[in-house]
């Protein structure tokens, strides 16, 4: 989660919503890749940290699936990202802060309770306060 937090801090410095993600190979605990939000940079609303991470990892592995991997992300994934994580069959999701507005794993809804999804293991609230404060500070700075 520390690398995901570092990615979130990079996003913060680039005036992106500070969300970071890292993908780890479960077999050898090695990092496959990491990313952060690039919505403003790419002028594209779907360039969330998780989506960029999945695109990069699939290209790196030359595979449409990322089975036997774990994703660490600083904020509970939204519906789009949760669906993408399921589509590529990431085995485990570890997230930091709960997202009461858009979180689709445990907060707003439980997307994986719907039929048709590959269901990863989900672990939330990891370094929650630090992850939450980074986002809170970002939006306070934006408003001032």
N, CA, C and O atoms as a GROMACS GRO file, in nm:
protein
  576
    1UNK      N    1   0.082  -0.120   0.000
    1UNK     CA    2   0.000   0.000   0.000
    1UNK      C    3   0.087   0.126   0.000
    1UNK      O    4   0.042   0.232  -0.045
    2UNK      N    5   0.208   0.115   0.049
    2UNK     CA    6   0.296   0.232   0.052
    2UNK      C    7   0.325   0.284  -0.088
    2UNK      O    8   0.331   0.406  -0.109
    3UNK      N    9   0.343   0.195  -0.183
    3UNK     CA   10   0.370   0.239  -0.321
    3UNK      C   11   0.246   0.303  -0.380
    3UNK      O   12   0.256   0.403  -0.452
    4UNK      N   13   0.130   0.249  -0.351
    4UNK     CA   14   0.005   0.310  -0.397
    4UNK      C   15  -0.010   0.451  -0.339
    4UNK      O   16  -0.053   0.543  -0.409
    5UNK      N   17   0.027   0.468  -0.213
    5UNK     CA   18   0.020   0.601  -0.151
    5UNK      C   19   0.119   0.697  -0.218
    5UNK      O   20   0.088   0.814  -0.236
    6UNK      N   21   0.237   0.647  -0.253
    6UNK     CA   22   0.334   0.732  -0.324
    6UNK      C   23   0.280   0.775  -0.460
    6UNK      O   24   0.299   0.890  -0.501
    7UNK      N   25   0.213   0.685  -0.528
    7UNK     CA   26   0.150   0.719  -0.657
    7UNK      C   27   0.042   0.825  -0.636
    7UNK      O   28   0.029   0.918  -0.716
    8UNK      N   29  -0.036   0.811  -0.530
    8UNK     CA   30  -0.140   0.910  -0.500
    8UNK      C   31  -0.078   1.047  -0.474
    8UNK      O   32  -0.132   1.149  -0.516
    9UNK      N   33   0.035   1.049  -0.406
    9UNK     CA   34   0.104   1.176  -0.380
    9UNK      C   35   0.155   1.239  -0.509
    9UNK      O   36   0.154   1.361  -0.523
   10UNK      N   37   0.200   1.156  -0.603
   10UNK     CA   38   0.240   1.208  -0.735
   10UNK      C   39   0.122   1.275  -0.803
   10UNK      O   40   0.134   1.384  -0.859
   11UNK      N   41   0.007   1.209  -0.798
   11UNK     CA   42  -0.114   1.265  -0.858
   11UNK      C   43  -0.149   1.399  -0.793
   11UNK      O   44  -0.183   1.495  -0.862
   12UNK      N   45  -0.140   1.405  -0.662
   12UNK     CA   46  -0.169   1.527  -0.586
   12UNK      C   47  -0.084   1.643  -0.639
   12UNK      O   48  -0.135   1.752  -0.663
   13UNK      N   49   0.045   1.619  -0.657
   13UNK     CA   50   0.136   1.723  -0.704
   13UNK      C   51   0.108   1.766  -0.847
   13UNK      O   52   0.148   1.874  -0.890
   14UNK      N   53   0.040   1.680  -0.922
   14UNK     CA   54   0.005   1.710  -1.061
   14UNK      C   55  -0.138   1.763  -1.074
   14UNK      O   56  -0.192   1.770  -1.184
   15UNK      N   57  -0.198   1.799  -0.962
   15UNK     CA   58  -0.337   1.846  -0.957
   15UNK      C   59  -0.438   1.745  -1.010
   15UNK      O   60  -0.539   1.781  -1.069
   16UNK      N   61  -0.408   1.620  -0.987
   16UNK     CA   62  -0.502   1.511  -1.015
   16UNK      C   63  -0.559   1.465  -0.881
   16UNK      O   64  -0.493   1.477  -0.778
   17UNK      N   65  -0.681   1.412  -0.882
   17UNK     CA   66  -0.735   1.355  -0.759
   17UNK      C   67  -0.638   1.247  -0.713
   17UNK      O   68  -0.606   1.156  -0.790
   18UNK      N   69  -0.589   1.256  -0.589
   18UNK     CA   70  -0.479   1.170  -0.545
   18UNK      C   71  -0.520   1.027  -0.512
   18UNK      O   72  -0.542   0.990  -0.397
   19UNK      N   73  -0.529   0.949  -0.617
   19UNK     CA   74  -0.556   0.806  -0.603
   19UNK      C   75  -0.444   0.732  -0.673
   19UNK      O   76  -0.412   0.761  -0.788
   20UNK      N   77  -0.385   0.638  -0.602
   20UNK     CA   78  -0.276   0.558  -0.657
   20UNK      C   79  -0.308   0.411  -0.648
   20UNK      O   80  -0.387   0.367  -0.564
   21UNK      N   81  -0.243   0.335  -0.736
   21UNK     CA   82  -0.265   0.190  -0.738
   21UNK      C   83  -0.136   0.118  -0.775
   21UNK      O   84  -0.050   0.173  -0.843
   22UNK      N   85  -0.125  -0.005  -0.727
   22UNK     CA   86  -0.010  -0.090  -0.761
   22UNK      C   87  -0.062  -0.232  -0.778
   22UNK      O   88  -0.151  -0.276  -0.706
   23UNK      N   89  -0.005  -0.304  -0.875
   23UNK     CA   90  -0.042  -0.443  -0.900
   23UNK      C   91   0.077  -0.531  -0.866
   23UNK      O   92   0.189  -0.506  -0.909
   24UNK      N   93   0.049  -0.636  -0.788
   24UNK     CA   94   0.154  -0.726  -0.739
   24UNK      C   95   0.126  -0.868  -0.787
   24UNK      O   96   0.012  -0.915  -0.785
   25UNK      N   97   0.232  -0.936  -0.830
   25UNK     CA   98   0.225  -1.077  -0.866
   25UNK      C   99   0.219  -1.159  -0.737
   25UNK      O  100   0.309  -1.148  -0.654
   26UNK      N  101   0.116  -1.239  -0.720
   26UNK     CA  102   0.099  -1.315  -0.596
   26UNK      C  103   0.201  -1.428  -0.580
   26UNK      O  104   0.228  -1.471  -0.468
   27UNK      N  105   0.258  -1.475  -0.690
   27UNK     CA  106   0.352  -1.587  -0.681
   27UNK      C  107   0.485  -1.547  -0.620
   27UNK      O  108   0.541  -1.620  -0.538
   28UNK      N  109   0.536  -1.430  -0.660
   28UNK     CA  110   0.669  -1.391  -0.612
   28UNK      C  111   0.670  -1.255  -0.541
   28UNK      O  112   0.776  -1.202  -0.509
   29UNK      N  113   0.551  -1.198  -0.518
   29UNK     CA  114   0.538  -1.070  -0.449
   29UNK      C  115   0.608  -0.955  -0.522
   29UNK      O  116   0.641  -0.854  -0.459
   30UNK      N  117   0.629  -0.967  -0.650
   30UNK     CA  118   0.694  -0.860  -0.726
   30UNK      C  119   0.591  -0.762  -0.780
   30UNK      O  120   0.476  -0.798  -0.807
   31UNK      N  121   0.633  -0.638  -0.793
   31UNK     CA  122   0.545  -0.534  -0.847
   31UNK      C  123   0.544  -0.545  -0.999
   31UNK      O  124   0.649  -0.547  -1.063
   32UNK      N  125   0.424  -0.552  -1.054
   32UNK     CA  126   0.409  -0.557  -1.200
   32UNK      C  127   0.409  -0.415  -1.255
   32UNK      O  128   0.481  -0.386  -1.350
   33UNK      N  129   0.330  -0.328  -1.195
   33UNK     CA  130   0.330  -0.187  -1.234
   33UNK      C  131   0.251  -0.106  -1.131
   33UNK      O  132   0.182  -0.162  -1.045
   34UNK      N  133   0.261   0.025  -1.142
   34UNK     CA  134   0.188   0.115  -1.054
   34UNK      C  135   0.137   0.232  -1.137
   34UNK      O  136   0.186   0.258  -1.247
   35UNK      N  137   0.040   0.304  -1.083
   35UNK     CA  138  -0.018   0.416  -1.157
   35UNK      C  139  -0.092   0.510  -1.062
   35UNK      O  140  -0.108   0.482  -0.943
   36UNK      N  141  -0.135   0.621  -1.118
   36UNK     CA  142  -0.220   0.715  -1.045
   36UNK      C  143  -0.317   0.776  -1.144
   36UNK      O  144  -0.304   0.759  -1.265
   37UNK      N  145  -0.416   0.847  -1.091
   37UNK     CA  146  -0.514   0.912  -1.178
   37UNK      C  147  -0.447   1.003  -1.279
   37UNK      O  148  -0.350   1.071  -1.247
   38UNK      N  149  -0.500   1.005  -1.401
   38UNK     CA  150  -0.452   1.095  -1.506
   38UNK      C  151  -0.570   1.156  -1.582
   38UNK      O  152  -0.561   1.179  -1.702
   39UNK      N  153  -0.678   1.180  -1.513
   39UNK     CA  154  -0.798   1.233  -1.577
   39UNK      C  155  -0.773   1.369  -1.640
   39UNK      O  156  -0.809   1.391  -1.755
   40UNK      N  157  -0.711   1.459  -1.567
   40UNK     CA  158  -0.683   1.593  -1.620
   40UNK      C  159  -0.576   1.590  -1.727
   40UNK      O  160  -0.588   1.654  -1.831
   41UNK      N  161  -0.470   1.515  -1.702
   41UNK     CA  162  -0.358   1.508  -1.796
   41UNK      C  163  -0.404   1.457  -1.933
   41UNK      O  164  -0.365   1.511  -2.036
   42UNK      N  165  -0.487   1.354  -1.932
   42UNK     CA  166  -0.530   1.293  -2.058
   42UNK      C  167  -0.665   1.347  -2.106
   42UNK      O  168  -0.715   1.306  -2.211
   43UNK      N  169  -0.724   1.439  -2.027
   43UNK     CA  170  -0.854   1.495  -2.062
   43UNK      C  171  -0.954   1.383  -2.092
   43UNK      O  172  -1.024   1.385  -2.194
   44UNK      N  173  -0.958   1.286  -2.000
   44UNK     CA  174  -1.038   1.166  -2.022
   44UNK      C  175  -1.088   1.118  -1.886
   44UNK      O  176  -1.009   1.077  -1.800
   45UNK      N  177  -1.218   1.122  -1.866
   45UNK     CA  178  -1.278   1.090  -1.736
   45UNK      C  179  -1.262   0.946  -1.692
   45UNK      O  180  -1.285   0.916  -1.575
   46UNK      N  181  -1.224   0.856  -1.781
   46UNK     CA  182  -1.209   0.716  -1.740
   46UNK      C  183  -1.065   0.680  -1.705
   46UNK      O  184  -1.038   0.563  -1.677
   47UNK      N  185  -0.975   0.773  -1.705
   47UNK     CA  186  -0.835   0.743  -1.676
   47UNK      C  187  -0.809   0.742  -1.525
   47UNK      O  188  -0.724   0.815  -1.473
   48UNK      N  189  -0.885   0.655  -1.458
   48UNK     CA  190  -0.863   0.631  -1.315
   48UNK      C  191  -0.736   0.548  -1.298
   48UNK      O  192  -0.691   0.482  -1.391
   49UNK      N  193  -0.679   0.553  -1.179
   49UNK     CA  194  -0.555   0.479  -1.151
   49UNK      C  195  -0.568   0.331  -1.185
   49UNK      O  196  -0.477   0.271  -1.242
   50UNK      N  197  -0.683   0.271  -1.150
   50UNK     CA  198  -0.702   0.128  -1.173
   50UNK      C  199  -0.708   0.094  -1.322
   50UNK      O  200  -0.652  -0.007  -1.364
   51UNK      N  201  -0.774   0.179  -1.400
   51UNK     CA  202  -0.787   0.153  -1.544
   51UNK      C  203  -0.650   0.162  -1.612
   51UNK      O  204  -0.614   0.076  -1.692
   52UNK      N  205  -0.575   0.266  -1.579
   52UNK     CA  206  -0.440   0.280  -1.635
   52UNK      C  207  -0.354   0.162  -1.595
   52UNK      O  208  -0.281   0.106  -1.677
   53UNK      N  209  -0.362   0.123  -1.469
   53UNK     CA  210  -0.286   0.009  -1.418
   53UNK      C  211  -0.319  -0.118  -1.496
   53UNK      O  212  -0.229  -0.191  -1.537
   54UNK      N  213  -0.446  -0.145  -1.516
   54UNK     CA  214  -0.489  -0.266  -1.587
   54UNK      C  215  -0.439  -0.264  -1.731
   54UNK      O  216  -0.387  -0.364  -1.780
   55UNK      N  217  -0.453  -0.150  -1.798
   55UNK     CA  218  -0.404  -0.139  -1.937
   55UNK      C  219  -0.255  -0.166  -1.944
   55UNK      O  220  -0.209  -0.243  -2.029
   56UNK      N  221  -0.179  -0.104  -1.856
   56UNK     CA  222  -0.033  -0.121  -1.857
   56UNK      C  223   0.008  -0.264  -1.824
   56UNK      O  224   0.098  -0.319  -1.886
   57UNK      N  225  -0.058  -0.323  -1.725
   57UNK     CA  226  -0.023  -0.460  -1.683
   57UNK      C  227  -0.058  -0.562  -1.791
   57UNK      O  228   0.020  -0.655  -1.816
   58UNK      N  229  -0.173  -0.547  -1.856
   58UNK     CA  230  -0.209  -0.639  -1.964
   58UNK      C  231  -0.109  -0.628  -2.079
   58UNK      O  232  -0.068  -0.730  -2.136
   59UNK      N  233  -0.069  -0.507  -2.112
   59UNK     CA  234   0.032  -0.488  -2.217
   59UNK      C  235   0.166  -0.549  -2.176
   59UNK      O  236   0.231  -0.615  -2.256
   60UNK      N  237   0.205  -0.527  -2.052
   60UNK     CA  238   0.333  -0.579  -2.003
   60UNK      C  239   0.334  -0.731  -2.002
   60UNK      O  240   0.434  -0.793  -2.039
   61UNK      N  241   0.224  -0.790  -1.960
   61UNK     CA  242   0.215  -0.937  -1.952
   61UNK      C  243   0.173  -1.002  -2.084
   61UNK      O  244   0.178  -1.124  -2.099
   62UNK      N  245   0.131  -0.917  -2.179
   62UNK     CA  246   0.079  -0.968  -2.306
   62UNK      C  247  -0.034  -1.068  -2.282
   62UNK      O  248  -0.038  -1.178  -2.338
   63UNK      N  249  -0.126  -1.026  -2.196
   63UNK     CA  250  -0.238  -1.113  -2.156
   63UNK      C  251  -0.361  -1.028  -2.129
   63UNK      O  252  -0.351  -0.914  -2.083
   64UNK      N  253  -0.477  -1.084  -2.158
   64UNK     CA  254  -0.602  -1.013  -2.128
   64UNK      C  255  -0.649  -1.039  -1.986
   64UNK      O  256  -0.746  -0.979  -1.940
   65UNK      N  257  -0.582  -1.129  -1.916
   65UNK     CA  258  -0.616  -1.161  -1.777
   65UNK      C  259  -0.497  -1.133  -1.685
   65UNK      O  260  -0.381  -1.146  -1.724
   66UNK      N  261  -0.529  -1.094  -1.563
   66UNK     CA  262  -0.427  -1.066  -1.462
   66UNK      C  263  -0.451  -1.154  -1.339
   66UNK      O  264  -0.440  -1.109  -1.225
   67UNK      N  265  -0.484  -1.280  -1.366
   67UNK     CA  266  -0.511  -1.373  -1.257
   67UNK      C  267  -0.385  -1.392  -1.172
   67UNK      O  268  -0.273  -1.371  -1.218
   68UNK      N  269  -0.407  -1.432  -1.052
   68UNK     CA  270  -0.300  -1.451  -0.953
   68UNK      C  271  -0.221  -1.322  -0.925
   68UNK      O  272  -0.100  -1.324  -0.904
   69UNK      N  273  -0.294  -1.211  -0.926
   69UNK     CA  274  -0.237  -1.082  -0.889
   69UNK      C  275  -0.325  -1.017  -0.782
   69UNK      O  276  -0.439  -1.057  -0.760
   70UNK      N  277  -0.269  -0.916  -0.718
   70UNK     CA  278  -0.343  -0.836  -0.620
   70UNK      C  279  -0.325  -0.689  -0.654
   70UNK      O  280  -0.216  -0.646  -0.692
   71UNK      N  281  -0.433  -0.614  -0.640
   71UNK     CA  282  -0.427  -0.470  -0.661
   71UNK      C  283  -0.439  -0.400  -0.526
   71UNK      O  284  -0.522  -0.436  -0.442
   72UNK      N  285  -0.353  -0.302  -0.506
   72UNK     CA  286  -0.358  -0.216  -0.388
   72UNK      C  287  -0.395  -0.078  -0.439
   72UNK      O  288  -0.326  -0.023  -0.526
   73UNK      N  289  -0.502  -0.020  -0.388
   73UNK     CA  290  -0.548   0.110  -0.434
   73UNK      C  291  -0.588   0.194  -0.313
   73UNK      O  292  -0.644   0.141  -0.216
   74UNK      N  293  -0.560   0.323  -0.318
   74UNK     CA  294  -0.578   0.408  -0.201
   74UNK      C  295  -0.724   0.443  -0.172
   74UNK      O  296  -0.755   0.488  -0.062
   75UNK      N  297  -0.813   0.422  -0.268
   75UNK     CA  298  -0.955   0.451  -0.248
   75UNK      C  299  -1.038   0.334  -0.301
   75UNK      O  300  -1.004   0.274  -0.403
   76UNK      N  301  -1.144   0.303  -0.231
   76UNK     CA  302  -1.235   0.198  -0.275
   76UNK      C  303  -1.276   0.221  -0.421
   76UNK      O  304  -1.320   0.331  -0.455
   77UNK      N  305  -1.261   0.122  -0.507
   77UNK     CA  306  -1.292   0.140  -0.649
   77UNK      C  307  -1.438   0.175  -0.677
   77UNK      O  308  -1.529   0.131  -0.607
   78UNK      N  309  -1.456   0.255  -0.782
   78UNK     CA  310  -1.589   0.289  -0.831
   78UNK      C  311  -1.644   0.170  -0.912
   78UNK      O  312  -1.576   0.069  -0.928
   79UNK      N  313  -1.764   0.184  -0.962
   79UNK     CA  314  -1.828   0.077  -1.038
   79UNK      C  315  -1.746   0.040  -1.162
   79UNK      O  316  -1.725  -0.078  -1.190
   80UNK      N  317  -1.701   0.141  -1.237
   80UNK     CA  318  -1.623   0.115  -1.358
   80UNK      C  319  -1.497   0.036  -1.326
   80UNK      O  320  -1.466  -0.062  -1.392
   81UNK      N  321  -1.425   0.080  -1.225
   81UNK     CA  322  -1.299   0.015  -1.190
   81UNK      C  323  -1.321  -0.124  -1.131
   81UNK      O  324  -1.245  -0.216  -1.159
   82UNK      N  325  -1.425  -0.138  -1.050
   82UNK     CA  326  -1.456  -0.270  -0.993
   82UNK      C  327  -1.491  -0.369  -1.104
   82UNK      O  328  -1.449  -0.484  -1.099
   83UNK      N  329  -1.566  -0.324  -1.204
   83UNK     CA  330  -1.600  -0.411  -1.316
   83UNK      C  331  -1.476  -0.448  -1.396
   83UNK      O  332  -1.461  -0.562  -1.438
   84UNK      N  333  -1.387  -0.352  -1.417
   84UNK     CA  334  -1.262  -0.380  -1.490
   84UNK      C  335  -1.174  -0.478  -1.414
   84UNK      O  336  -1.114  -0.567  -1.474
   85UNK      N  337  -1.166  -0.462  -1.283
   85UNK     CA  338  -1.087  -0.554  -1.200
   85UNK      C  339  -1.142  -0.695  -1.213
   85UNK      O  340  -1.066  -0.791  -1.223
   86UNK      N  341  -1.273  -0.708  -1.212
   86UNK     CA  342  -1.337  -0.838  -1.228
   86UNK      C  343  -1.311  -0.895  -1.367
   86UNK      O  344  -1.283  -1.014  -1.382
   87UNK      N  345  -1.321  -0.811  -1.469
   87UNK     CA  346  -1.304  -0.857  -1.607
   87UNK      C  347  -1.168  -0.918  -1.633
   87UNK      O  348  -1.156  -1.014  -1.709
   88UNK      N  349  -1.064  -0.864  -1.569
   88UNK     CA  350  -0.929  -0.918  -1.589
   88UNK      C  351  -0.891  -1.020  -1.482
   88UNK      O  352  -0.780  -1.072  -1.481
   89UNK      N  353  -0.985  -1.049  -1.394
   89UNK     CA  354  -0.973  -1.155  -1.293
   89UNK      C  355  -0.858  -1.137  -1.194
   89UNK      O  356  -0.786  -1.232  -1.161
   90UNK      N  357  -0.842  -1.013  -1.147
   90UNK     CA  358  -0.747  -0.988  -1.038
   90UNK      C  359  -0.800  -1.060  -0.915
   90UNK      O  360  -0.918  -1.050  -0.882
   91UNK      N  361  -0.713  -1.132  -0.847
   91UNK     CA  362  -0.756  -1.220  -0.738
   91UNK      C  363  -0.794  -1.148  -0.610
   91UNK      O  364  -0.890  -1.186  -0.543
   92UNK      N  365  -0.719  -1.042  -0.575
   92UNK     CA  366  -0.744  -0.974  -0.448
   92UNK      C  367  -0.740  -0.822  -0.467
   92UNK      O  368  -0.660  -0.769  -0.545
   93UNK      N  369  -0.827  -0.755  -0.394
   93UNK     CA  370  -0.830  -0.609  -0.391
   93UNK      C  371  -0.805  -0.565  -0.247
   93UNK      O  372  -0.875  -0.607  -0.155
   94UNK      N  373  -0.705  -0.481  -0.230
   94UNK     CA  374  -0.677  -0.417  -0.101
   94UNK      C  375  -0.696  -0.268  -0.123
   94UNK      O  376  -0.629  -0.209  -0.208
   95UNK      N  377  -0.786  -0.206  -0.048
   95UNK     CA  378  -0.804  -0.062  -0.066
   95UNK      C  379  -0.792   0.012   0.066
   95UNK      O  380  -0.812  -0.044   0.173
   96UNK      N  381  -0.758   0.141   0.055
   96UNK     CA  382  -0.737   0.224   0.172
   96UNK      C  383  -0.867   0.283   0.224
   96UNK      O  384  -0.933   0.222   0.309
   97UNK      N  385  -0.903   0.400   0.175
   97UNK     CA  386  -1.021   0.471   0.224
   97UNK      C  387  -1.149   0.418   0.161
   97UNK      O  388  -1.153   0.382   0.043
   98UNK      N  389  -1.253   0.414   0.242
   98UNK     CA  390  -1.387   0.382   0.191
   98UNK      C  391  -1.440   0.505   0.118
   98UNK      O  392  -1.413   0.618   0.159
   99UNK      N  393  -1.514   0.483   0.010
   99UNK     CA  394  -1.571   0.594  -0.068
   99UNK      C  395  -1.723   0.589  -0.056
   99UNK      O  396  -1.790   0.514  -0.127
  100UNK      N  397  -1.776   0.671   0.034
  100UNK     CA  398  -1.920   0.671   0.061
  100UNK      C  399  -2.002   0.720  -0.058
  100UNK      O  400  -2.121   0.689  -0.067
  101UNK      N  401  -1.941   0.794  -0.151
  101UNK     CA  402  -2.016   0.848  -0.265
  101UNK      C  403  -2.015   0.757  -0.387
  101UNK      O  404  -2.115   0.746  -0.457
  102UNK      N  405  -1.901   0.692  -0.413
  102UNK     CA  406  -1.890   0.613  -0.536
  102UNK      C  407  -1.834   0.473  -0.516
  102UNK      O  408  -1.819   0.398  -0.613
  103UNK      N  409  -1.803   0.437  -0.394
  103UNK     CA  410  -1.743   0.307  -0.367
  103UNK      C  411  -1.837   0.193  -0.402
  103UNK      O  412  -1.952   0.191  -0.357
  104UNK      N  413  -1.789   0.099  -0.480
  104UNK     CA  414  -1.876  -0.007  -0.530
  104UNK      C  415  -1.845  -0.145  -0.475
  104UNK      O  416  -1.902  -0.244  -0.520
  105UNK      N  417  -1.756  -0.152  -0.377
  105UNK     CA  418  -1.726  -0.281  -0.317
  105UNK      C  419  -1.801  -0.301  -0.187
  105UNK      O  420  -1.855  -0.408  -0.161
  106UNK      N  421  -1.804  -0.195  -0.104
  106UNK     CA  422  -1.867  -0.208   0.027
  106UNK      C  423  -1.949  -0.086   0.068
  106UNK      O  424  -2.042  -0.100   0.148
  107UNK      N  425  -1.920   0.031   0.016
  107UNK     CA  426  -1.983   0.154   0.065
  107UNK      C  427  -2.117   0.184  -0.002
  107UNK      O  428  -2.222   0.167   0.060
  108UNK      N  429  -2.113   0.228  -0.126
  108UNK     CA  430  -2.234   0.266  -0.198
  108UNK      C  431  -2.314   0.143  -0.238
  108UNK      O  432  -2.437   0.139  -0.224
  109UNK      N  433  -2.245   0.044  -0.288
  109UNK     CA  434  -2.309  -0.081  -0.330
  109UNK      C  435  -2.208  -0.194  -0.318
  109UNK      O  436  -2.090  -0.172  -0.290
  110UNK      N  437  -2.255  -0.314  -0.338
  110UNK     CA  438  -2.166  -0.431  -0.338
  110UNK      C  439  -2.179  -0.496  -0.475
  110UNK      O  440  -2.256  -0.591  -0.494
  111UNK      N  441  -2.102  -0.443  -0.570
  111UNK     CA  442  -2.115  -0.483  -0.710
  111UNK      C  443  -2.097  -0.633  -0.731
  111UNK      O  444  -2.161  -0.692  -0.818
  112UNK      N  445  -2.012  -0.695  -0.653
  112UNK     CA  446  -1.983  -0.836  -0.676
  112UNK      C  447  -2.094  -0.928  -0.625
  112UNK      O  448  -2.085  -1.050  -0.639
  113UNK      N  449  -2.199  -0.870  -0.567
  113UNK     CA  450  -2.317  -0.949  -0.532
  113UNK      C  451  -2.405  -0.974  -0.655
  113UNK      O  452  -2.496  -1.057  -0.652
  114UNK      N  453  -2.378  -0.901  -0.763
  114UNK     CA  454  -2.452  -0.918  -0.887
  114UNK      C  455  -2.401  -1.041  -0.961
  114UNK      O  456  -2.283  -1.075  -0.951
  115UNK      N  457  -2.489  -1.107  -1.033
  115UNK     CA  458  -2.449  -1.225  -1.111
  115UNK      C  459  -2.359  -1.183  -1.227
  115UNK      O  460  -2.369  -1.072  -1.278
  116UNK      N  461  -2.271  -1.273  -1.266
  116UNK     CA  462  -2.190  -1.253  -1.384
  116UNK      C  463  -2.051  -1.197  -1.360
  116UNK      O  464  -1.974  -1.182  -1.455
  117UNK      N  465  -2.018  -1.166  -1.238
  117UNK     CA  466  -1.887  -1.110  -1.208
  117UNK      C  467  -1.792  -1.217  -1.155
  117UNK      O  468  -1.831  -1.304  -1.077
  118UNK      N  469  -1.666  -1.209  -1.198
  118UNK     CA  470  -1.559  -1.280  -1.128
  118UNK      C  471  -1.546  -1.208  -0.994
  118UNK      O  472  -1.537  -1.085  -0.991
  119UNK      N  473  -1.544  -1.282  -0.886
  119UNK     CA  474  -1.545  -1.220  -0.753
  119UNK      C  475  -1.409  -1.232  -0.685
  119UNK      O  476  -1.371  -1.340  -0.641
  120UNK      N  477  -1.336  -1.121  -0.678
  120UNK     CA  478  -1.208  -1.123  -0.606
  120UNK      C  479  -1.229  -1.115  -0.455
  120UNK      O  480  -1.337  -1.080  -0.408
  121UNK      N  481  -1.125  -1.148  -0.382
  121UNK     CA  482  -1.126  -1.125  -0.238
  121UNK      C  483  -1.109  -0.974  -0.217
  121UNK      O  484  -1.033  -0.910  -0.288
  122UNK      N  485  -1.180  -0.919  -0.119
  122UNK     CA  486  -1.176  -0.774  -0.095
  122UNK      C  487  -1.138  -0.747   0.050
  122UNK      O  488  -1.196  -0.804   0.143
  123UNK      N  489  -1.038  -0.658   0.068
  123UNK     CA  490  -0.992  -0.617   0.200
  123UNK      C  491  -0.987  -0.465   0.202
  123UNK      O  492  -0.909  -0.405   0.128
  124UNK      N  493  -1.068  -0.402   0.285
  124UNK     CA  494  -1.074  -0.257   0.288
  124UNK      C  495  -1.024  -0.196   0.418
  124UNK      O  496  -1.006  -0.266   0.518
  125UNK      N  497  -1.001  -0.066   0.414
  125UNK     CA  498  -0.962   0.009   0.532
  125UNK      C  499  -0.815   0.003   0.566
  125UNK      O  500  -0.776   0.029   0.680
  126UNK      N  501  -0.731  -0.032   0.468
  126UNK     CA  502  -0.587  -0.043   0.492
  126UNK      C  503  -0.525   0.097   0.485
  126UNK      O  504  -0.537   0.165   0.383
  127UNK      N  505  -0.461   0.139   0.591
  127UNK     CA  506  -0.408   0.276   0.601
  127UNK      C  507  -0.517   0.379   0.568
  127UNK      O  508  -0.492   0.480   0.503
  128UNK      N  509  -0.636   0.349   0.614
  128UNK     CA  510  -0.754   0.428   0.577
  128UNK      C  511  -0.741   0.576   0.608
  128UNK      O  512  -0.770   0.660   0.523
  129UNK      N  513  -0.697   0.610   0.728
  129UNK     CA  514  -0.692   0.751   0.768
  129UNK      C  515  -0.595   0.829   0.680
  129UNK      O  516  -0.627   0.939   0.634
  130UNK      N  517  -0.478   0.774   0.656
  130UNK     CA  518  -0.379   0.843   0.572
  130UNK      C  519  -0.431   0.861   0.429
  130UNK      O  520  -0.416   0.968   0.370
  131UNK      N  521  -0.492   0.757   0.374
  131UNK     CA  522  -0.546   0.765   0.238
  131UNK      C  523  -0.660   0.866   0.230
  131UNK      O  524  -0.669   0.944   0.136
  132UNK      N  525  -0.746   0.864   0.330
  132UNK     CA  526  -0.860   0.955   0.335
  132UNK      C  527  -0.814   1.099   0.349
  132UNK      O  528  -0.867   1.189   0.284
  133UNK      N  529  -0.714   1.122   0.434
  133UNK     CA  530  -0.665   1.259   0.456
  133UNK      C  531  -0.601   1.318   0.332
  133UNK      O  532  -0.613   1.438   0.308
  134UNK      N  533  -0.534   1.237   0.253
  134UNK     CA  534  -0.472   1.287   0.130
  134UNK      C  535  -0.580   1.340   0.035
  134UNK      O  536  -0.564   1.446  -0.025
  135UNK      N  537  -0.688   1.266   0.021
  135UNK     CA  538  -0.798   1.310  -0.066
  135UNK      C  539  -0.866   1.433  -0.007
  135UNK      O  540  -0.897   1.528  -0.079
  136UNK      N  541  -0.890   1.431   0.123
  136UNK     CA  542  -0.954   1.544   0.191
  136UNK      C  543  -0.870   1.671   0.174
  136UNK      O  544  -0.924   1.777   0.142
  137UNK      N  545  -0.739   1.661   0.195
  137UNK     CA  546  -0.650   1.776   0.179
  137UNK      C  547  -0.651   1.828   0.036
  137UNK      O  548  -0.649   1.950   0.014
  138UNK      N  549  -0.655   1.738  -0.060
  138UNK     CA  550  -0.657   1.778  -0.200
  138UNK      C  551  -0.780   1.864  -0.229
  138UNK      O  552  -0.768   1.971  -0.289
  139UNK      N  553  -0.897   1.818  -0.188
  139UNK     CA  554  -1.019   1.893  -0.218
  139UNK      C  555  -1.028   2.022  -0.138
  139UNK      O  556  -1.086   2.120  -0.186
  140UNK      N  557  -0.974   2.025  -0.017
  140UNK     CA  558  -0.969   2.151   0.058
  140UNK      C  559  -0.880   2.251  -0.014
  140UNK      O  560  -0.912   2.370  -0.020
  141UNK      N  561  -0.769   2.205  -0.067
  141UNK     CA  562  -0.677   2.292  -0.142
  141UNK      C  563  -0.744   2.343  -0.270
  141UNK      O  564  -0.726   2.458  -0.308
  142UNK      N  565  -0.822   2.258  -0.335
  142UNK     CA  566  -0.890   2.297  -0.458
  142UNK      C  567  -0.993   2.408  -0.433
  142UNK      O  568  -1.014   2.495  -0.517
  143UNK      N  569  -1.056   2.403  -0.316
  143UNK     CA  570  -1.161   2.500  -0.283
  143UNK      C  571  -1.106   2.634  -0.238
  143UNK      O  572  -1.176   2.735  -0.241
  144UNK      N  573  -0.980   2.637  -0.195
  144UNK     CA  574  -0.926   2.763  -0.141
  144UNK      C  575  -0.860   2.848  -0.247
  144UNK      O  576  -0.809   2.956  -0.217
   0.00000   0.00000   0.00000
